[in-house]
Amino acid sequence: MKILVIGGGGREHTLVWKIAQSPNVEKIYVAPGNAGTALIAENLTTKPTDIAALGNVAKDKNIDLIIVGPEAPLASGIVDYFDSLGIPIFGPTKAATQIESSKVFARNLMQKYGISCPKSVVFSSYPEAQRYLERQEPPIVVKADGLAAGKGVIIADSMQEANKALSDIMEAKIFGPAGDKVIIDEYLTGQEVSLIAFTDGKTVSPMVPACDYKKIWDNDQGPNTGGMGSYSPPGFFSARMTEKVTNAILLPTVRAMANEGMPYKGVLYAGLMVIDGEPVVLEYNARFGDPETQVVLPLLKTDLVDILMAVIQGNLDQLTIEWSPEACAGVVMASAGYPGSYKTGFPVQGLDNVDRDLLVFHAGTTLGNNGIIYTNGGRVLTVVGRGKDIAEAREKVYHNLPDIHFEGCYYRKDISLREIA
């Protein structure tokens, strides 16, 4: 098979790495990819959101399967477009992607079908939202309705912070039209976990659970990022809990989408809060998580291409998906200044010095004509260790991190620490 992966981050490098292990694959193209994908696939210059150009690429290269990494092309209708061309593509349609592209849509769906979620109020008027906010007690959760690169949820610990978040989203429009509506959620405390599942619109097959870290600094301090690290599996989230979430949340969500006339096929990501043993949905994503994919896919034993095709063809129930009992810990190395402004173009050094069984997934990197890898983004690398348990995986990744360096590099020191402390 000839496969096209769309996207250029750590999630896409992980997908390419996993797909390359399949004996059914002859050639992998990535649009646009990064320095990591350039070493195992052919990078293309086509933008992920230039759907017509990607259509031409797919025809020119005789592509047999397309996998969409990021949310923006899904929300733009890339799956509908390739469906119309008759080229197999993995991901939900534009209508189904609303489960991520509109938090208001997702919240209305959950409330209609009795799927557990926080109490919340939706506003399209800034003055009305402000008046409501003044009657609340912090901490307060303020969410932009639309896509905001993983940064559209602000947990405000003070009224000043909450008012600034609301003003930034609705007045300053820091997330553009994503902030035309906001949701103000009740603040919940519990244990957060991501449970991602494959679904063909009928059958749901959950992956191993993972926990990610959104805040930039240790001890969950500072602004939200796209994710600074993750680990899998968390000790508090048992196989029985995975089954509970599958039956109480994932399957009802997939059935609700079918009932609403927008069958959901692809990957369904549930961002959960577990409170006294009960799971609550904080958010849905319509694609593989990042950085969770980097710690989940290394634990997958079944051929990923077989799973993707089973989803597209609607026969996921005929496939047994196997997972390794091992553990993974992944730490993101970021550019100084991220998630604010940062500089790029620094050489990445030491990648040849790390242990052979360490996994280094590239995100914000580019391969120079001189063969040197340079930084090209905020989140630069996700460095992943594998082990018999979280402690071993964590020790491996943190043992190797000092050997990798670029100017201004920063990473959290506490990823997965709570599992062994």
C-alpha positions as CSV (number, residue, x, y, z in Angstrom):
1,M,0.0,0.0,0.0
2,K,0.9,3.6,-0.6
3,I,-0.1,5.7,2.4
4,L,-0.4,9.5,2.9
5,V,-0.3,10.9,6.5
6,I,-1.5,14.4,6.9
7,G,0.1,16.6,9.5
8,G,3.6,17.5,10.8
9,G,3.7,17.0,14.6
10,G,4.8,14.4,17.1
11,R,1.5,12.6,16.7
12,E,2.1,12.2,12.9
13,H,5.7,11.1,13.4
14,T,4.4,8.4,15.7
15,L,1.7,7.3,13.2
16,V,4.3,7.1,10.4
17,W,6.7,5.1,12.7
18,K,3.9,2.7,13.5
19,I,2.5,2.4,10.0
20,A,6.1,1.7,8.7
21,Q,6.1,-1.5,10.8
22,S,3.3,-3.0,8.7
23,P,4.3,-5.5,6.0
24,N,1.4,-4.2,3.9
25,V,3.0,-0.8,3.4
26,E,5.3,-0.1,0.4
27,K,5.6,3.7,0.7
28,I,4.6,6.5,3.1
29,Y,4.2,10.2,2.2
30,V,3.7,12.9,4.8
31,A,2.2,16.4,4.3
32,P,4.1,18.3,5.5
33,G,6.0,16.1,8.0
34,N,9.1,17.0,9.9
35,A,12.7,16.0,10.3
36,G,11.7,12.8,12.0
37,T,9.3,11.7,9.3
38,A,11.9,12.7,6.6
39,L,14.1,9.8,7.9
40,I,11.4,7.1,7.4
41,A,9.0,8.5,4.8
42,E,8.8,11.1,2.0
43,N,7.8,14.6,3.1
44,L,5.7,16.8,0.8
45,T,5.3,20.5,0.9
46,T,1.5,20.4,0.7
47,K,-0.3,22.1,3.5
48,P,-2.7,20.0,5.6
49,T,-5.6,22.4,5.0
50,D,-5.0,22.6,1.2
51,I,-7.5,19.9,0.5
52,A,-7.7,20.2,-3.3
53,A,-3.8,20.1,-3.5
54,L,-3.8,17.0,-1.3
55,G,-6.4,15.5,-3.7
56,N,-4.0,16.0,-6.6
57,V,-1.2,14.4,-4.6
58,A,-3.3,11.4,-3.8
59,K,-4.1,10.9,-7.5
60,D,-0.5,11.5,-8.7
61,K,1.0,9.1,-6.1
62,N,-1.8,6.4,-6.4
63,I,-2.5,6.6,-2.7
64,D,-4.4,3.7,-1.2
65,L,-5.1,5.1,2.3
66,I,-5.0,8.6,3.9
67,I,-4.7,9.2,7.6
68,V,-5.5,12.6,9.0
69,G,-3.6,13.7,12.1
70,P,-4.7,17.3,13.0
71,E,-8.2,18.6,13.7
72,A,-8.2,21.6,11.3
73,P,-8.4,19.5,8.0
74,L,-11.1,17.3,9.6
75,A,-13.2,20.4,10.5
76,S,-12.7,21.6,6.9
77,G,-14.3,18.5,5.5
78,I,-11.3,16.6,4.2
79,V,-12.9,13.2,4.8
80,D,-16.0,14.2,2.8
81,Y,-13.8,15.4,-0.1
82,F,-11.8,12.1,-0.3
83,D,-15.0,10.0,0.2
84,S,-16.3,11.8,-2.9
85,L,-13.1,10.8,-4.8
86,G,-13.5,7.2,-3.7
87,I,-10.0,7.2,-1.9
88,P,-10.0,5.5,1.5
89,I,-9.5,8.0,4.3
90,F,-9.4,7.5,8.1
91,G,-11.3,10.1,10.1
92,P,-14.7,11.5,10.8
93,T,-16.7,13.6,8.4
94,K,-17.0,17.4,8.8
95,A,-20.4,17.0,10.4
96,A,-19.1,14.3,12.8
97,T,-16.0,16.4,13.6
98,Q,-18.3,19.0,15.3
99,I,-17.8,16.8,18.4
100,E,-14.4,18.6,18.6
101,S,-14.8,21.7,16.5
102,S,-17.7,23.0,18.6
103,K,-17.7,22.5,22.3
104,V,-21.3,23.8,22.3
105,F,-22.3,21.0,19.9
106,A,-20.6,18.4,22.1
107,R,-22.2,19.7,25.3
108,N,-25.7,19.8,23.7
109,L,-25.2,16.2,22.5
110,M,-24.1,15.0,25.9
111,Q,-27.0,16.7,27.7
112,K,-29.5,15.4,25.2
113,Y,-28.3,11.8,25.5
114,G,-27.6,11.7,29.2
115,I,-23.8,11.4,28.9
116,S,-22.1,12.6,32.1
117,C,-20.5,16.1,31.7
118,P,-20.0,19.2,33.9
119,K,-22.8,21.7,34.4
120,S,-22.3,24.6,32.1
121,V,-23.8,27.6,30.4
122,V,-23.3,28.8,26.8
123,F,-23.0,32.5,25.9
124,S,-22.7,34.3,22.5
125,S,-22.9,37.7,24.2
126,Y,-19.9,39.1,26.0
127,P,-21.9,41.3,28.5
128,E,-24.2,38.4,29.4
129,A,-21.2,36.1,30.0
130,Q,-19.6,38.8,32.1
131,R,-22.7,39.3,34.2
132,Y,-22.9,35.5,34.8
133,L,-19.3,35.3,35.6
134,E,-19.6,37.9,38.4
135,R,-22.0,35.6,40.2
136,Q,-19.6,32.6,40.2
137,E,-16.9,31.5,42.7
138,P,-13.4,30.7,41.4
139,P,-11.9,28.5,40.2
140,I,-13.9,28.9,37.0
141,V,-13.5,27.1,33.7
142,V,-13.9,29.3,30.6
143,K,-13.9,27.5,27.1
144,A,-13.8,28.9,23.6
145,D,-16.4,27.1,21.5
146,G,-14.2,26.4,18.4
147,L,-10.8,25.0,17.6
148,A,-7.9,26.7,19.5
149,A,-4.9,24.4,19.1
150,G,-5.5,22.8,22.5
151,K,-5.3,26.2,24.3
152,G,-8.9,27.3,24.3
153,V,-9.7,26.0,27.9
154,I,-8.7,28.4,30.7
155,I,-9.0,27.3,34.4
156,A,-9.1,30.6,36.2
157,D,-8.1,30.6,39.9
158,S,-9.3,34.2,40.5
159,M,-12.1,36.5,39.2
160,Q,-9.4,38.7,37.6
161,E,-8.1,35.7,35.6
162,A,-11.6,34.6,34.6
163,N,-12.5,38.1,33.4
164,K,-9.3,38.3,31.4
165,A,-9.9,34.9,29.9
166,L,-13.4,35.9,28.9
167,S,-12.2,39.2,27.4
168,D,-9.3,37.6,25.6
169,I,-11.7,35.0,24.0
170,M,-14.8,37.1,23.2
171,E,-13.4,40.7,22.8
172,A,-9.7,40.5,21.8
173,K,-10.6,37.3,19.8
174,I,-7.2,35.7,20.5
175,F,-8.6,32.4,19.1
176,G,-10.4,34.2,16.2
177,P,-14.0,33.0,15.4
178,A,-13.5,30.1,17.8
179,G,-14.4,32.6,20.5
180,D,-17.7,33.7,19.1
181,K,-19.3,31.6,21.8
182,V,-18.0,30.5,25.2
183,I,-18.9,27.9,27.7
184,I,-18.5,28.6,31.4
185,D,-18.2,25.2,33.2
186,E,-18.4,24.3,36.8
187,Y,-15.0,23.4,38.1
188,L,-14.5,19.8,39.0
189,T,-11.7,18.1,40.9
190,G,-10.7,14.5,40.3
191,Q,-8.2,12.5,38.3
192,E,-7.9,13.4,34.6
193,V,-7.3,10.7,32.0
194,S,-7.6,10.4,28.2
195,L,-9.3,7.3,26.8
196,I,-9.0,7.1,23.0
197,A,-10.9,4.5,20.9
198,F,-11.1,3.2,17.4
199,T,-14.7,3.1,16.1
200,D,-16.3,2.2,12.8
201,G,-19.6,3.8,13.7
202,K,-20.9,0.7,15.4
203,T,-18.1,-1.1,17.3
204,V,-15.9,0.7,19.8
205,S,-12.4,-0.6,20.6
206,P,-10.6,1.4,23.4
207,M,-6.9,1.9,23.4
208,V,-4.8,1.9,26.6
209,P,-5.6,4.9,28.8
210,A,-3.1,7.8,29.1
211,C,-2.6,10.9,31.2
212,D,-1.3,14.1,29.7
213,Y,0.1,17.4,31.2
214,K,-1.3,20.6,29.8
215,K,0.5,23.3,31.9
216,I,3.9,24.5,30.8
217,W,5.7,24.3,34.1
218,D,6.2,21.7,36.9
219,N,3.5,21.1,39.4
220,D,0.9,22.2,36.8
221,Q,1.8,25.9,36.9
222,G,1.7,28.5,34.1
223,P,-0.4,28.7,31.0
224,N,-1.9,25.9,29.0
225,T,0.0,24.3,26.1
226,G,-0.8,21.7,23.5
227,G,0.6,19.2,26.1
228,M,4.0,18.9,27.8
229,G,4.1,15.1,28.3
230,S,2.1,12.0,29.0
231,Y,2.3,8.5,30.3
232,S,0.4,5.2,29.9
233,P,-1.2,3.4,31.6
234,P,-2.2,5.3,34.8
235,G,-2.4,3.1,37.8
236,F,-5.8,4.5,39.0
237,F,-7.6,3.6,35.8
238,S,-8.3,-0.1,35.8
239,A,-9.4,-2.4,33.0
240,R,-12.8,-2.4,34.7
241,M,-12.9,1.4,34.4
242,T,-12.0,1.2,30.7
243,E,-15.0,-1.1,30.3
244,K,-17.2,1.2,32.3
245,V,-16.3,4.3,30.2
246,T,-16.7,2.3,26.9
247,N,-20.2,1.2,27.9
248,A,-21.4,4.4,29.6
249,I,-19.7,7.1,27.4
250,L,-18.0,5.9,24.2
251,L,-20.7,3.6,22.9
252,P,-23.5,6.0,23.8
253,T,-21.7,8.8,22.1
254,V,-21.2,6.8,18.9
255,R,-24.8,5.8,18.9
256,A,-25.9,9.3,19.6
257,M,-24.0,10.6,16.6
258,A,-25.5,7.9,14.4
259,N,-29.0,8.9,15.7
260,E,-28.2,12.5,14.8
261,G,-27.6,11.5,11.2
262,M,-23.8,11.9,11.4
263,P,-22.2,8.5,11.8
264,Y,-18.9,8.7,13.5
265,K,-15.9,6.7,12.1
266,G,-12.3,7.1,13.1
267,V,-10.8,7.9,16.4
268,L,-12.9,9.2,19.3
269,Y,-10.9,10.8,22.1
270,A,-12.6,11.3,25.5
271,G,-10.9,13.7,27.9
272,L,-12.3,12.5,31.3
273,M,-12.3,13.4,34.9
274,V,-12.8,10.6,37.3
275,I,-14.6,11.7,40.5
276,D,-15.1,9.1,43.3
277,G,-14.9,6.4,40.7
278,E,-17.3,8.0,38.3
279,P,-16.1,9.2,34.9
280,V,-17.3,12.6,33.5
281,V,-16.5,13.9,30.0
282,L,-14.6,17.2,30.0
283,E,-14.1,17.2,26.2
284,Y,-14.1,15.2,23.0
285,N,-11.5,15.2,20.3
286,A,-12.1,13.8,16.8
287,R,-8.5,12.4,16.3
288,F,-5.5,10.9,18.0
289,G,-4.3,13.0,20.9
290,D,-1.0,14.7,21.1
291,P,1.1,13.9,23.2
292,E,-0.9,10.8,24.2
293,T,-0.4,9.1,20.8
294,Q,3.4,9.1,21.5
295,V,2.9,6.9,24.6
296,V,-0.1,4.8,23.4
297,L,0.9,3.6,19.9
298,P,4.2,2.1,21.1
299,L,2.1,-0.3,23.2
300,L,0.0,-1.4,20.3
301,K,0.8,-5.0,19.1
302,T,-1.7,-5.3,16.3
303,D,-0.9,-4.0,12.8
304,L,-2.2,-0.4,12.8
305,V,-3.0,-0.4,9.1
306,D,-5.2,-3.5,9.6
307,I,-7.1,-1.5,12.2
308,L,-7.5,1.6,10.1
309,M,-8.8,-0.4,7.2
310,A,-11.3,-2.3,9.4
311,V,-12.6,1.1,10.7
312,I,-13.1,2.4,7.1
313,Q,-14.7,-0.8,5.9
314,G,-17.0,-1.1,8.9
315,N,-15.8,-4.5,10.2
316,L,-13.9,-3.5,13.4
317,D,-15.9,-6.2,15.2
318,Q,-14.0,-8.9,13.3
319,L,-10.6,-7.7,14.6
320,T,-9.0,-8.5,17.9
321,I,-6.7,-5.6,18.9
322,E,-3.8,-6.5,21.3
323,W,-1.9,-4.3,23.6
324,S,1.5,-4.7,25.4
325,P,1.3,-4.9,29.2
326,E,4.3,-2.5,29.3
327,A,4.3,1.2,30.2
328,C,5.5,4.4,28.4
329,A,6.4,7.8,29.6
330,G,6.9,10.7,27.2
331,V,8.4,14.1,27.8
332,V,8.0,17.1,25.5
333,M,11.1,19.2,24.9
334,A,9.9,22.7,24.0
335,S,11.4,26.0,22.7
336,A,12.1,28.8,25.3
337,G,9.1,31.1,25.4
338,Y,6.5,28.5,24.3
339,P,3.4,28.7,24.5
340,G,4.1,32.4,23.9
341,S,6.5,33.7,21.2
342,Y,9.7,31.7,20.7
343,K,12.7,31.6,18.3
344,T,13.4,28.7,15.9
345,G,16.3,27.5,13.7
346,F,18.6,26.1,16.4
347,P,20.5,22.9,15.8
348,V,19.2,19.8,17.7
349,Q,22.2,18.0,19.2
350,G,22.7,14.6,20.8
351,L,20.1,12.6,19.1
352,D,22.7,9.9,18.2
353,N,23.9,9.7,21.8
354,V,20.7,8.3,23.4
355,D,19.9,4.6,24.2
356,R,18.9,2.6,21.2
357,D,15.5,1.6,22.6
358,L,14.6,5.2,23.4
359,L,11.9,6.6,21.1
360,V,12.3,10.2,19.9
361,F,9.3,11.6,18.1
362,H,9.8,14.9,16.2
363,A,7.3,17.7,16.1
364,G,8.7,21.2,15.5
365,T,11.8,20.1,13.6
366,T,13.1,20.5,10.0
367,L,15.9,18.8,8.2
368,G,18.5,21.1,6.7
369,N,20.2,20.5,3.3
370,N,23.4,19.9,5.3
371,G,21.7,17.0,7.1
372,I,21.4,18.9,10.4
373,I,18.1,18.9,12.3
374,Y,16.9,22.3,13.4
375,T,14.1,23.5,15.7
376,N,11.0,24.7,13.8
377,G,8.2,25.0,16.4
378,G,7.2,25.4,20.0
379,R,7.0,21.7,20.9
380,V,10.1,20.3,19.3
381,L,10.4,16.6,20.4
382,T,8.6,14.1,22.5
383,V,11.1,11.7,24.1
384,V,9.6,8.4,25.1
385,G,10.9,5.6,27.3
386,R,9.4,2.1,27.5
387,G,9.6,-0.2,30.5
388,K,7.9,-3.0,32.4
389,D,6.2,-0.3,34.6
390,I,5.9,3.5,34.8
391,A,9.0,3.8,37.1
392,E,11.2,2.0,34.6
393,A,9.8,3.9,31.6
394,R,10.2,7.2,33.5
395,E,13.8,6.5,34.6
396,K,14.8,5.6,31.0
397,V,13.4,8.9,29.5
398,Y,14.8,11.2,32.2
399,H,18.2,9.4,32.1
400,N,18.5,10.2,28.3
401,L,17.0,13.8,28.2
402,P,20.2,15.6,29.3
403,D,22.0,14.1,26.2
404,I,19.6,15.9,23.8
405,H,20.0,19.7,23.5
406,F,19.0,22.8,21.6
407,E,19.3,26.4,22.6
408,G,16.7,27.4,25.2
409,C,15.3,23.9,25.4
410,Y,12.9,23.3,28.3
411,Y,11.0,20.3,29.6
412,R,9.0,19.4,32.7
413,K,10.8,17.3,35.3
414,D,7.6,15.8,36.9
415,I,6.0,13.8,34.1
416,S,4.5,10.6,35.5
417,L,6.2,11.3,38.9
418,R,2.8,11.0,40.7
419,E,2.6,7.3,39.7
420,I,5.7,6.4,41.6
421,A,6.0,9.1,44.3
